[in-house]
Amino acid sequence: MGITPQYISAKENPSVKFYRKLSESKKTRTQEKCFVLEGYRLVSDALKNGAEITMLFITENAYERFGEELCSLSGEVTRVLCITDELGKYMAETENTQGVFAVCRMPVQKSWNDFLKKEGAYTVLHQLQDPGNAGMILRTADALGIDGVIFCKSCDIYSPKVVRATMGSLFRVPVLVCSDENDVFYQLEEHGIESDAAVVRDETDIAGERKYAENGCAVWIGNEGNGLPETVSSRCSRRITIPMYGNIESLNAAMAAGILMWEMAKGRKGK
Amino acid sequence: MGITPQYISAKENPSVKFYRKLSESKKTRTQEKCFVLEGYRLVSDALKNGAEITMLFITENAYERFGEELCSLSGEVTRVLCITDELGKYMAETENTQGVFAVCRMPVQKSWNDFLKKEGAYTVLHQLQDPGNAGMILRTADALGIDGVIFCKSCDIYSPKVVRATMGSLFRVPVLVCSDENDVFYQLEEHGIESDAAVVRDETDIAGERKYAENGCAVWIGNEGNGLPETVSSRCSRRITIPMYGNIESLNAAMAAGILMWEMAKGRKGK
């Protein structure tokens, strides 16, 4: 851990420029295998859950409040850079920034064999686009003890908006990113895990009546506007729906996912 | 329905000033018994659900796209005011405004006797503060066919943020605002409706194991940070919790409310 001897104020500072590029560009994140965090809580959650923080930027004001704790949590690989409050405002994505920013290394993605357990409960997000929904789903998966979330053709989990919306659950829930649903189906089947497709209406099972057996289960959640494509839903063992008495469009994708994860977690609570 | 003969461009126009004041001030909303709507979808949902729109502001661009439909939906009490695109930007709360704004009259609050049905399913929000959560809960109540939502000491349902977050469900779900939980308990008891308190952990019933009988039920949801005060939860017939295997703080208030409303709706689906 090395602390810069003086406050950085220049927007042209290479580390600051690196942070901004990671924040703005998915391509840079993918190349560098790093992403950014903003805010005391998120950074401290990351450190407590063993994430690798390579750079920690902290403003003069924030140093007084959080400096000691964050520096004691951070490891040897962390470079601590003190920045001016002015520069903090420049780097911030949120309106009332706390003045704490970090560059975090992406965890090495687990192999399918390490990720999938035979009796596990999983959520597959297929073409889910909204960062707020993705974050809410990860938080709920965290609370309900879901064994992992698979992002298939969905929004970038390492975009600042998704990271912020997960409120730290990103560091607690195993996540796997996969660009091909065929791989997901193949691996789930190989591990004896059944797939449920969340659909709005169809000849379906009713959520709440589905019995969960001993073996693993994955619930597939589709895109906010279009749901799951027929090619995906027809390949699942079950099509499952939340019966609605009111306005169907009012059930947001994250809420639907939450209710289905709840049913899955509850049905398998002996695990 | 009267349409202004020319485009209004002045920020000082009395109707525009009235709109802005309603948007910004709860006091004005309460005095005038009116609130504001922004966006085509929200305004058309309001009109389709019989809300009383007294003023409809529409920009030149928006008139081409939505003018005919909105004018045919709106009633005789609606004054249609054409505004310049520039003024539309000034009035907008959202970044990409559609150029459609309305002043809507608050519905007359139902009496308790009209609002509560003996076998109904209700949600009581107690000191809930976040507009996004309030909106998400109203949307979910709408989807699941909850009979009504009671706002007790909670955020203002007529603030532009809450109205926007409800995405039209405000016009479909019966809502009652009450500033005293004693009144709420008294009325629920009078109507034979049982109260469940949503609590994080305690000597409680487990959500999903609670059996819902024939009579009505209301689930009480507390403040985002503090939950329900002991004085409220101890007065409920049951304390009910969502068992969590992971990080308790990860379950957001709206998601918890959604899961409990789902259990309540499902348990009473014969209604």
Interface residues (C-beta under 8 A of the other chain):
Chain A: M136 R139 T140 A141 D142 A143 L144 G145 I146 M167 G168 S169 R172 V173 G208 I242 P243 M244 Y245 G246 N247 I248 E249 S250 L251 N252 A254 M255 G258 I259 W262 A265 K266 K269
Chain B: M136 R139 T140 A141 D142 A143 L144 G145 I146 M167 G168 S169 R172 V173 G208 I242 P243 M244 Y245 G246 N247 I248 S250 L251 N252 A254 M255 G258 I259 W262 A265 K266 K269
